[in-house]
């Protein structure tokens, strides 16, 4: 006999809401930090002299060493030779 009985109204258990939109910083922070990292790296490279190194000697110096001493080369002993 309960076929025609009125059903009780639905009970609200919770409310689903959409999260607020992300802020500009949260959306673009990776780009800002990338730009700052590239700028800092460029500044360090320019100011440490790494980019200004050259292969030419200073004026008044010879490109070759002035010493005529022979170059020492290590030759391992032959097999079976006593040290």
Secondary structure, DSSP 8 states (H G I E B T S, - for coil): -GGGS------------------HHHHHHHHHHHHHHHHHHHHHHHHTTSTT--SS--TTS-SS-S------------TT---
